[in-house]
Amino acid sequence: LAIVGSTRVNGVAMLHTELLRTRVVRDFAEIWPERFIPITNGVTPRRWLRACNPRLSTVITERIGGGWAKDLDRLYELSAFADDESFQDELLEIKRANKSDLAVELERLCDVALDVDSLFDVQIKRLHEYKRQLLNVMHIIMLYQRIKADPSSEVVPRSFIFGAKAAPSYHMAKLIIRLINGVADVVNNDSDVDGRLRVAFPPDYRVSLAEKIIPAADLSEQISTAGMEASGTGNMKLALNGALTIGTLDGANIEIKDAVGDDNIFIFGLTADEVEERLTTGSYKPWDFYRTDLELAAVLDAIKTGEFVGRDRDAVRGVWSSLMEHGDRYMVLADFRSYVDTQDRAAEFFKDRRGWARAAILNIAAMGYFSSDRAILEYADKIWGLDAVAVKTPEGSLSSQPRRCDGATSLCLCVKTRSLSRQSSTGSRMVTNSSAAVGWIPTVASNWALVAPHLSATAKPCMISPASGPTMWTPSTRSLMRSTTSFIMVCSSRPERVLSMGRKVERKIRISCPAARALSSVRPTIPTWGREKTAVGMLS
């Protein structure tokens, strides 16, 4: 019904658009071939680089200048610095600093100490069998068994970091979570391992935690069964922050590979066509892999006997059953050896700090295409049929850069409203119930005489001197958003240009004076928060 009632059908990546056309809804594609279009997903560089990784953002701006966050294709200019040793050193220092910050947070959350010089191997995404967190933890078990077999063996130190949540009724996903945590308990407390392997699975994975993990990642796990991941955006966020991808030819991984080059990504496993052929013909036999791969067999035996989960062994045996008795729907065993060999190659490459830094720079430089700005422009052009509108900035209005308001006295208009938008322009949650919409007007006291007659009985003025504010917005002021009394501060150099903070003020403010004319119509760029009679920030 959705296809019949739509004018366009987007597969959100090249591969999956083609799968829709040729497999999933081939009949519809033959009737309406023009409806099926590929517009690959994108991520916003404002949050997923500039905001979450200020260290890296700063050195990027030093090399190629400002403006790249609104024109991400400009990141390609960084490729000229891929062999610049000073830039490589800066990138490695930034990565280490970010890893140090994350290590502190994970020690607090998981009580595990990570070696900041180890390879930070990251898989953060929804817990689902097709995303194959199970393949990842099976690799960890194999590495642990190698160390136990020869404690003196040389192993590239690794810190495995998971972030995931399972759907409430997804039983198998919960068993996999239990297995990962069981492996973490054993590995992190075994003296034979001696810190060479560490596993952290912080609770309550969320965006704010992702903002700390992504800048610290060295290796990005994008290991879904080929043909089953529509696109993925975590792959883009991690590569944008200088992580190298280990992944299958699935979703947007294919386009990332084409962008960064085969030498700067680790690809393994079956293709979508090979997976489909094995599933449809019934030629896939999991026991064949068990019998021919001794390391794989040892891993499966450890899962079956509950070596890592103690009294939960009977429940977690269901993981083994899904692989060995129920057909291994997601081809974990088929890709295991290829995955292990590719992981070994990645570990060996990690020893070459210059080579790794060069590859990381080239990954960052190639991420321009994966901006949400590009995706939205394609939607506007190919789906919505919208033309771009040039927005003229009136003389004297706010620039795109934060700055202080001028004026001997500043007048703060506080107007009671029913509710406000849930999202600020940076994506931060804001108070939504009865609150106060505030127009922050730099003006002289004489203008108060023009404004006062038009205020409703629920409004109250508040005089604030330039000495008390406004000050420039910094991330540290975000904590004030939890204040029960929050104000939206709108800054303008002209009294008649008062900008709205939220996307929409549901209950319009009935003030007819020019000073508040635009209070509910325009959304600004950077938020400001404060408490009554105190300004702590400004917006541009």
VEXDREN-2710 file (C-alpha; in Angstrom, 1 decimal):
% VEXDREN-2710
k/r/px/py/pz
1/LEU/0.0/0.0/0.0
2/ALA/2.9/2.4/0.8
3/ILE/4.4/1.8/-2.7
4/VAL/1.0/2.2/-4.4
5/GLY/0.3/5.4/-2.6
6/SER/3.8/6.9/-3.0
7/THR/5.5/8.8/-5.8
8/ARG/9.0/7.7/-4.8
9/VAL/10.5/4.7/-3.0
10/ASN/13.9/5.2/-1.5
11/GLY/16.2/2.3/-0.7
12/VAL/18.5/4.7/1.4
13/ALA/21.6/3.2/-0.2
14/MET/22.6/2.0/-3.6
15/LEU/22.7/-1.7/-2.7
16/HIS/19.3/-1.8/-1.1
17/THR/17.6/0.2/-3.7
18/GLU/18.8/-2.4/-6.2
19/LEU/17.6/-5.2/-3.9
20/LEU/14.2/-3.7/-3.7
21/ARG/14.1/-3.5/-7.5
22/THR/15.3/-7.0/-8.2
23/ARG/14.2/-9.1/-5.2
24/VAL/11.9/-7.6/-2.6
25/VAL/9.3/-5.8/-4.7
26/ARG/10.4/-6.6/-8.2
27/ASP/6.8/-6.6/-9.6
28/PHE/6.2/-3.1/-8.4
29/ALA/9.6/-2.0/-9.8
30/GLU/8.6/-3.3/-13.2
31/ILE/5.3/-1.4/-13.1
32/TRP/6.7/1.8/-11.8
33/PRO/10.5/1.8/-12.4
34/GLU/10.7/5.6/-12.1
35/ARG/9.5/5.5/-8.5
36/PHE/12.6/3.6/-7.2
37/ILE/15.5/5.9/-6.4
38/PRO/18.6/5.6/-4.3
39/ILE/19.3/8.5/-1.9
40/THR/22.0/7.3/0.5
41/ASN/21.5/8.4/4.1
42/GLY/23.7/11.0/5.7
43/VAL/24.7/12.4/9.1
44/THR/25.0/15.9/10.4
45/PRO/28.6/17.0/10.8
46/ARG/27.5/19.7/13.2
47/ARG/26.7/17.1/15.9
48/TRP/28.8/14.2/14.8
49/LEU/32.1/16.0/14.3
50/ARG/32.1/19.7/15.3
51/ALA/30.1/19.2/18.6
52/CYS/31.2/15.8/19.7
53/ASN/34.9/16.0/18.7
54/PRO/36.0/19.7/19.2
55/ARG/39.7/18.7/19.2
56/LEU/39.6/17.2/15.7
57/SER/37.3/20.0/14.5
58/THR/39.8/22.6/15.6
59/VAL/42.8/21.1/13.7
60/ILE/40.6/20.6/10.6
61/THR/39.7/24.3/10.6
62/GLU/43.4/25.2/11.1
63/ARG/44.2/23.2/7.9
64/ILE/41.3/24.0/5.6
65/GLY/39.6/27.0/7.2
66/GLY/36.1/27.4/8.5
67/GLY/32.8/26.7/6.8
68/TRP/33.4/22.9/6.3
69/ALA/30.6/22.0/8.7
70/LYS/28.1/23.5/6.2
71/ASP/29.9/22.3/3.1
72/LEU/31.3/18.9/4.1
73/ASP/32.7/18.2/0.6
74/ARG/35.5/20.6/1.7
75/LEU/36.9/17.8/3.9
76/TYR/38.4/16.4/0.7
77/GLU/41.1/19.2/1.1
78/LEU/42.4/17.2/4.0
79/SER/43.7/14.5/1.6
80/ALA/46.6/16.9/0.8
81/PHE/47.8/16.4/4.4
82/ALA/47.5/12.6/4.5
83/ASP/51.3/12.3/4.3
84/ASP/52.0/15.3/6.5
85/GLU/53.7/13.9/9.6
86/SER/52.9/16.9/11.7
87/PHE/49.2/16.5/10.9
88/GLN/49.4/12.7/11.5
89/ASP/51.0/13.4/14.9
90/GLU/48.2/15.8/15.8
91/LEU/45.6/13.3/14.7
92/LEU/47.1/10.6/16.8
93/GLU/47.4/12.9/19.9
94/ILE/43.8/13.9/19.5
95/LYS/42.7/10.3/19.2
96/ARG/44.6/9.4/22.3
97/ALA/43.1/12.2/24.3
98/ASN/39.6/11.2/23.2
99/LYS/40.4/7.6/24.2
100/SER/41.6/8.8/27.6
101/ASP/38.4/10.7/28.2
102/LEU/36.3/7.7/27.2
103/ALA/38.4/5.4/29.4
104/VAL/37.6/7.5/32.4
105/GLU/33.9/7.3/31.6
106/LEU/33.9/3.6/31.0
107/GLU/35.8/2.9/34.2
108/ARG/33.1/4.8/36.0
109/LEU/30.3/2.9/34.2
110/CYS/31.8/-0.6/33.8
111/ASP/34.6/-0.7/36.4
112/VAL/37.1/-1.7/33.8
113/ALA/40.4/0.0/33.1
114/LEU/41.2/0.4/29.4
115/ASP/44.7/0.8/28.0
116/VAL/44.5/4.1/26.0
117/ASP/47.3/2.8/23.7
118/SER/45.3/-0.3/22.8
119/LEU/43.2/-0.6/19.7
120/PHE/39.7/0.6/20.5
121/ASP/37.5/-1.8/18.6
122/VAL/33.9/-0.4/18.6
123/GLN/30.5/-1.8/17.8
124/ILE/27.7/0.5/18.7
125/LYS/24.3/-0.1/17.2
126/ARG/20.9/-1.7/17.9
127/LEU/21.3/-5.3/19.1
128/HIS/20.0/-7.6/16.4
129/GLU/21.2/-10.9/15.0
130/TYR/21.7/-9.6/11.5
131/LYS/24.1/-6.9/12.9
132/ARG/26.1/-9.8/14.3
133/GLN/27.4/-8.7/17.6
134/LEU/27.6/-12.4/18.1
135/LEU/30.3/-12.7/15.5
136/ASN/32.3/-10.0/17.3
137/VAL/32.1/-11.7/20.7
138/MET/33.0/-15.0/19.1
139/HIS/36.2/-13.4/17.9
140/ILE/36.9/-12.1/21.4
141/ILE/36.5/-15.7/22.7
142/MET/38.9/-17.0/20.1
143/LEU/41.5/-14.3/21.0
144/TYR/41.1/-15.2/24.7
145/GLN/41.5/-18.9/23.9
146/ARG/44.7/-18.2/22.0
147/ILE/46.1/-16.4/25.0
148/LYS/45.1/-19.2/27.4
149/ALA/46.8/-21.7/25.1
150/ASP/50.0/-19.6/25.0
151/PRO/50.1/-16.9/27.7
152/SER/53.4/-15.6/26.4
153/SER/52.1/-15.1/22.8
154/GLU/52.3/-11.6/21.4
155/VAL/48.9/-10.0/21.0
156/VAL/48.1/-6.5/19.8
157/PRO/46.3/-5.0/22.9
158/ARG/42.6/-4.4/22.2
159/SER/39.8/-2.8/24.0
160/PHE/36.4/-4.0/22.7
161/ILE/33.6/-1.6/23.3
162/PHE/29.9/-2.4/22.8
163/GLY/26.9/-0.2/22.9
164/ALA/23.5/-1.6/22.2
165/LYS/20.0/-2.1/23.4
166/ALA/17.6/-5.0/22.5
167/ALA/13.9/-4.8/21.9
168/PRO/11.9/-5.8/25.0
169/SER/10.6/-9.1/23.6
170/TYR/13.8/-10.0/21.5
171/HIS/14.9/-13.0/23.5
172/MET/17.8/-14.0/21.4
173/ALA/19.2/-10.5/21.5
174/LYS/19.1/-10.6/25.3
175/LEU/20.9/-13.9/25.3
176/ILE/23.7/-12.3/23.2
177/ILE/23.9/-9.4/25.7
178/ARG/24.3/-11.9/28.5
179/LEU/27.0/-13.7/26.6
180/ILE/29.0/-10.5/25.9
181/ASN/28.8/-9.5/29.6
182/GLY/29.8/-13.0/30.7
183/VAL/32.8/-12.9/28.3
184/ALA/33.7/-9.4/29.7
185/ASP/33.6/-10.7/33.3
186/VAL/36.0/-13.6/32.5
187/VAL/38.4/-11.8/30.2
188/ASN/38.7/-8.7/32.3
189/ASN/39.6/-10.7/35.5
190/ASP/42.0/-13.3/34.1
191/SER/45.6/-12.7/35.1
192/ASP/46.8/-14.6/32.0
193/VAL/45.3/-11.9/29.8
194/ASP/47.2/-9.3/31.7
195/GLY/45.3/-6.3/30.2
196/ARG/45.9/-7.3/26.6
197/LEU/42.2/-7.8/26.1
198/ARG/39.5/-5.7/27.7
199/VAL/35.7/-5.7/27.1
200/ALA/33.4/-2.9/28.1
201/PHE/29.6/-2.9/27.6
202/PRO/28.3/0.3/29.2
203/PRO/24.6/0.3/30.2
204/ASP/21.9/2.4/28.7
205/TYR/23.5/3.1/25.3
206/ARG/22.3/6.5/24.0
207/VAL/23.3/9.5/21.9
208/SER/25.1/11.2/24.6
209/LEU/27.3/8.1/25.2
210/ALA/27.8/7.7/21.4
211/GLU/29.2/11.3/21.4
212/LYS/32.0/10.1/23.7
213/ILE/32.6/6.7/22.1
214/ILE/32.7/7.7/18.4
215/PRO/35.6/10.2/18.7
216/ALA/37.7/7.6/20.5
217/ALA/37.2/4.7/18.2
218/ASP/40.0/3.2/16.2
219/LEU/38.2/0.4/14.4
220/SER/34.5/0.6/13.4
221/GLU/32.6/-2.7/13.4
222/GLN/30.1/-2.7/10.5
223/ILE/29.7/-6.5/10.2
224/SER/26.1/-7.1/9.3
225/THR/25.1/-10.1/7.1
226/ALA/25.5/-8.8/3.5
227/GLY/22.1/-7.8/2.1
228/MET/20.4/-7.1/5.4
229/GLU/21.6/-3.7/6.5
230/ALA/19.6/-1.0/4.6
231/SER/22.3/1.7/4.9
232/GLY/23.7/2.4/8.4
233/THR/24.8/5.8/9.7
234/GLY/27.1/4.7/12.5
235/ASN/29.5/3.7/9.8
236/MET/29.5/7.3/8.6
237/LYS/29.9/8.9/12.0
238/LEU/32.8/6.7/13.0
239/ALA/34.7/7.2/9.7
240/LEU/34.0/10.9/9.9
241/ASN/35.9/10.9/13.2
242/GLY/38.9/8.9/11.9
243/ALA/38.0/5.3/12.6
244/LEU/38.8/2.7/10.1
245/THR/36.0/0.4/9.1
246/ILE/36.0/-3.4/9.2
247/GLY/32.8/-4.5/7.5
248/THR/30.9/-6.5/4.9
249/LEU/29.8/-5.4/1.5
250/ASP/26.5/-4.3/2.9
251/GLY/24.5/-1.0/3.1
252/ALA/26.5/2.2/2.8
253/ASN/29.7/0.2/3.5
254/ILE/30.0/-0.3/-0.2
255/GLU/29.8/3.4/-0.9
256/ILE/32.3/4.1/2.0
257/LYS/34.7/1.7/0.4
258/ASP/34.4/3.4/-2.9
259/ALA/35.0/6.7/-1.3
260/VAL/38.0/5.9/1.0
261/GLY/39.7/3.3/-1.3
262/ASP/40.3/-0.4/-0.8
263/ASP/43.5/0.2/1.1
264/ASN/41.8/2.3/3.8
265/ILE/39.0/-0.1/4.8
266/PHE/38.9/-3.8/5.9
267/ILE/36.3/-5.8/3.9
268/PHE/35.5/-9.4/4.5
269/GLY/32.8/-12.0/4.1
270/LEU/30.1/-13.2/1.7
271/THR/28.4/-10.8/-0.7
272/ALA/24.7/-10.3/-0.7
273/ASP/24.3/-12.5/-3.8
274/GLU/26.3/-15.3/-2.1
275/VAL/24.2/-15.1/1.0
276/GLU/21.0/-15.2/-1.0
277/GLU/22.2/-18.2/-3.0
278/ARG/23.0/-20.2/0.1
279/LEU/19.7/-19.3/1.7
280/THR/17.5/-20.1/-1.3
281/THR/19.3/-23.3/-2.4
282/GLY/19.7/-24.8/1.1
283/SER/23.4/-25.4/0.4
284/TYR/24.5/-23.8/3.7
285/LYS/25.6/-26.4/6.2
286/PRO/26.8/-24.9/9.6
287/TRP/28.3/-28.2/10.7
288/ASP/30.7/-28.2/7.8
289/PHE/32.4/-25.1/9.3
290/TYR/32.5/-26.7/12.7
291/ARG/34.2/-29.8/11.5
292/THR/36.9/-28.0/9.4
293/ASP/37.8/-25.0/11.6
294/LEU/39.3/-26.0/15.0
295/GLU/39.3/-22.5/16.4
296/LEU/35.7/-22.0/15.5
297/ALA/34.8/-25.4/17.0
298/ALA/36.5/-24.4/20.3
299/VAL/34.5/-21.2/20.4
300/LEU/31.2/-22.9/19.8
301/ASP/32.0/-25.6/22.4
302/ALA/32.7/-22.8/25.0
303/ILE/29.3/-21.2/24.2
304/LYS/27.5/-24.6/24.4
305/THR/29.0/-25.5/27.8
306/GLY/28.3/-22.1/29.3
307/GLU/32.0/-21.4/30.0
308/PHE/31.4/-17.7/30.3
309/VAL/27.9/-17.4/31.8
310/GLY/27.9/-19.5/35.0
311/ARG/24.5/-20.5/36.1
312/ASP/22.9/-19.0/33.0
313/ARG/24.5/-21.7/30.8
314/ASP/21.2/-23.4/30.0
315/ALA/19.6/-20.2/28.8
316/VAL/22.6/-19.1/26.8
317/ARG/22.8/-22.5/25.1
318/GLY/20.1/-21.1/22.9
319/VAL/22.8/-19.0/21.2
320/TRP/24.6/-22.2/20.2
321/SER/21.3/-23.8/19.1
322/SER/20.5/-20.9/16.8
323/LEU/23.8/-21.5/15.0
324/MET/24.1/-25.3/15.0
325/GLU/20.5/-26.6/15.2
326/HIS/18.5/-23.9/13.5
327/GLY/20.5/-23.2/10.4
328/ASP/22.6/-20.1/11.3
329/ARG/20.2/-17.7/9.5
330/TYR/22.7/-14.8/9.6
331/MET/25.7/-16.7/8.2
332/VAL/27.9/-16.2/11.3
333/LEU/29.9/-19.4/10.8
334/ALA/30.3/-18.8/7.1
335/ASP/32.0/-15.5/7.7
336/PHE/33.9/-16.4/10.8
337/ARG/37.2/-17.3/9.3
338/SER/37.2/-14.4/6.8
339/TYR/36.4/-12.1/9.7
340/VAL/39.2/-13.4/12.0
341/ASP/41.8/-13.2/9.2
342/THR/40.7/-9.6/8.4
343/GLN/40.9/-8.7/12.1
344/ASP/44.4/-10.1/12.3
345/ARG/45.3/-7.9/9.3
346/ALA/43.8/-4.9/11.0
347/ALA/45.7/-5.6/14.2
348/GLU/49.0/-5.9/12.3
349/PHE/48.3/-2.6/10.4
350/PHE/47.6/-0.9/13.8
351/LYS/51.2/-1.3/14.7
352/ASP/52.1/1.0/11.8
353/ARG/51.1/4.3/13.5
354/ARG/52.0/6.4/10.5
355/GLY/50.1/4.2/8.1
356/TRP/47.1/4.0/10.3
357/ALA/47.1/7.8/10.8
358/ARG/47.3/8.3/7.0
359/ALA/44.4/5.9/6.4
360/ALA/42.4/7.7/9.1
361/ILE/43.0/11.1/7.5
362/LEU/41.8/9.7/4.1
363/ASN/38.7/8.4/5.7
364/ILE/37.8/11.8/7.2
365/ALA/38.6/13.5/3.9
366/ALA/36.3/11.1/2.0
367/MET/33.2/11.7/4.2
368/GLY/31.9/14.8/2.4
369/TYR/29.3/12.8/0.4
370/PHE/27.8/11.3/3.6
371/SER/26.5/14.6/5.0
372/SER/22.8/14.8/5.8
373/ASP/22.9/18.2/4.0
374/ARG/23.5/16.3/0.7
375/ALA/20.8/13.8/1.5
376/ILE/18.2/16.5/2.2
377/LEU/19.2/18.4/-1.0
378/GLU/18.7/15.2/-3.0
379/TYR/15.3/14.7/-1.3
380/ALA/14.3/18.2/-2.2
381/ASP/15.4/17.7/-5.8
382/LYS/14.3/14.1/-6.5
383/ILE/11.3/13.6/-4.3
384/TRP/9.8/16.9/-3.1
385/GLY/10.5/19.0/-6.2
386/LEU/11.6/22.0/-4.2
387/ASP/13.8/24.8/-5.4
388/ALA/16.4/26.3/-3.1
389/VAL/15.4/29.7/-1.6
390/ALA/18.1/32.3/-1.0
391/VAL/17.8/33.7/2.5
392/LYS/18.9/37.3/2.7
393/THR/20.4/38.5/6.0
394/PRO/19.2/42.1/6.8
395/GLU/21.9/44.6/7.6
396/GLY/22.5/44.7/11.3
397/SER/20.9/41.3/12.0
398/LEU/22.8/38.5/13.7
399/SER/25.8/36.9/12.0
400/SER/26.4/33.2/11.9
401/GLN/29.1/33.5/14.6
402/PRO/28.4/34.0/18.3
403/ARG/28.9/37.5/19.6
404/ARG/28.0/39.7/22.5
405/CYS/25.0/42.0/22.5
406/ASP/25.7/45.7/22.6
407/GLY/23.8/48.4/24.5
408/ALA/23.9/50.1/27.9
409/THR/20.9/48.2/29.1
410/SER/19.3/45.0/28.0
411/LEU/15.6/44.3/28.4
412/CYS/14.4/40.7/28.9
413/LEU/10.8/40.0/28.0
414/CYS/9.4/36.9/29.7
415/VAL/6.1/35.7/28.3
416/LYS/4.1/32.8/29.6
417/THR/3.4/30.1/27.0
418/ARG/1.7/26.7/27.1
419/SER/4.6/24.6/25.7
420/LEU/7.7/24.8/23.6
421/SER/9.5/22.6/21.0
422/ARG/11.2/19.6/22.4
423/GLN/14.5/20.1/20.5
424/SER/16.8/23.1/20.6
425/SER/18.7/23.9/17.4
426/THR/21.6/21.8/18.6
427/GLY/19.4/18.8/19.2
428/SER/19.4/19.2/23.0
429/ARG/16.2/18.4/24.9
430/MET/14.5/21.4/26.4
431/VAL/11.7/21.9/29.0
432/THR/8.4/21.4/27.3
433/ASN/5.7/22.1/29.9
434/SER/4.7/25.5/31.2
435/SER/7.7/27.6/30.7
436/ALA/8.7/31.1/29.8
437/ALA/9.5/32.3/26.3
438/VAL/12.0/35.1/26.5
439/GLY/12.8/37.7/24.0
440/TRP/16.2/39.1/24.8
441/ILE/16.4/42.6/23.4
442/PRO/19.5/44.8/23.6
443/THR/18.0/48.2/23.8
444/VAL/17.9/51.4/25.8
445/ALA/15.6/51.9/28.7
446/SER/13.5/54.3/26.8
447/ASN/12.2/51.5/24.6
448/TRP/10.5/50.0/27.6
449/ALA/7.8/52.6/27.3
450/LEU/6.9/51.3/23.9
451/VAL/6.8/47.7/25.0
452/ALA/5.1/47.8/28.4
453/PRO/1.6/48.7/27.3
454/HIS/1.4/45.6/25.0
455/LEU/2.4/43.0/27.6
456/SER/-0.2/40.6/28.9
457/ALA/-0.8/40.2/32.6
458/THR/1.3/37.1/32.8
459/ALA/4.4/38.7/31.4
460/LYS/7.1/40.2/33.6
461/PRO/10.1/42.4/32.7
462/CYS/13.6/41.8/34.0
463/MET/16.4/44.3/33.6
464/ILE/19.9/42.8/33.1
465/SER/23.0/44.9/32.8
466/PRO/25.8/44.0/30.2
467/ALA/28.1/43.0/33.1
468/SER/25.8/40.1/34.0
469/GLY/25.4/38.8/30.5
470/PRO/25.0/37.6/27.9
471/THR/28.1/35.5/27.7
472/MET/29.1/33.1/24.8
473/TRP/27.5/29.7/24.7
474/THR/29.7/26.8/25.8
475/PRO/28.9/23.1/26.2
476/SER/29.3/23.3/29.9
477/THR/26.2/25.4/30.2
478/ARG/24.1/22.4/29.0
479/SER/23.7/21.3/32.6
480/LEU/21.5/24.3/33.2
481/MET/18.9/22.9/30.9
482/ARG/17.7/20.7/33.8
483/SER/16.7/23.8/35.7
484/THR/13.0/23.9/36.4
485/THR/13.0/27.6/35.4
486/SER/14.5/27.9/31.9
487/PHE/14.3/30.9/29.6
488/ILE/14.8/31.2/25.9
489/MET/17.1/34.1/25.3
490/VAL/16.9/35.7/21.8
491/CYS/19.7/38.1/20.9
492/SER/19.4/40.8/18.3
493/SER/21.2/44.1/17.5
494/ARG/17.9/45.6/16.4
495/PRO/14.8/45.8/18.7
496/GLU/12.5/44.9/15.8
497/ARG/14.4/41.6/15.1
498/VAL/13.6/39.3/18.0
499/LEU/14.2/35.7/16.9
500/SER/12.4/32.7/18.2
501/MET/14.3/29.9/19.9
502/GLY/12.0/27.0/19.3
503/ARG/10.7/25.6/16.0
504/LYS/7.3/26.7/17.1
505/VAL/5.6/28.4/20.1
506/GLU/2.3/26.5/20.2
507/ARG/0.5/29.4/21.8
508/LYS/1.3/32.6/19.9
509/ILE/2.3/35.5/22.0
510/ARG/0.0/38.4/21.4
511/ILE/2.3/41.4/21.5
512/SER/1.7/43.9/18.7
513/CYS/4.8/46.1/19.3
514/PRO/7.6/45.8/16.6
515/ALA/10.0/44.7/19.3
516/ALA/8.4/41.3/19.6
517/ARG/6.9/40.9/16.1
518/ALA/9.0/37.9/15.1
519/LEU/9.1/36.1/18.4
520/SER/7.3/33.0/17.2
521/SER/8.4/32.9/13.6
522/VAL/12.2/32.4/13.2
523/ARG/14.4/29.7/14.6
524/PRO/18.0/30.7/15.5
525/THR/21.2/28.8/15.3
526/ILE/22.7/28.5/18.8
527/PRO/20.7/28.2/22.0
528/THR/21.1/30.2/25.2
529/TRP/19.9/29.2/28.6
530/GLY/19.7/31.0/31.9
531/ARG/17.9/31.4/35.2
532/GLU/15.6/34.3/36.1
533/LYS/17.5/37.6/36.2
534/THR/20.7/35.9/35.1
535/ALA/21.9/35.4/31.5
536/VAL/24.4/32.6/30.9
537/GLY/24.5/32.4/27.1
538/MET/23.6/33.8/23.8
539/LEU/22.7/32.6/20.4
540/SER/23.5/33.8/16.9
END
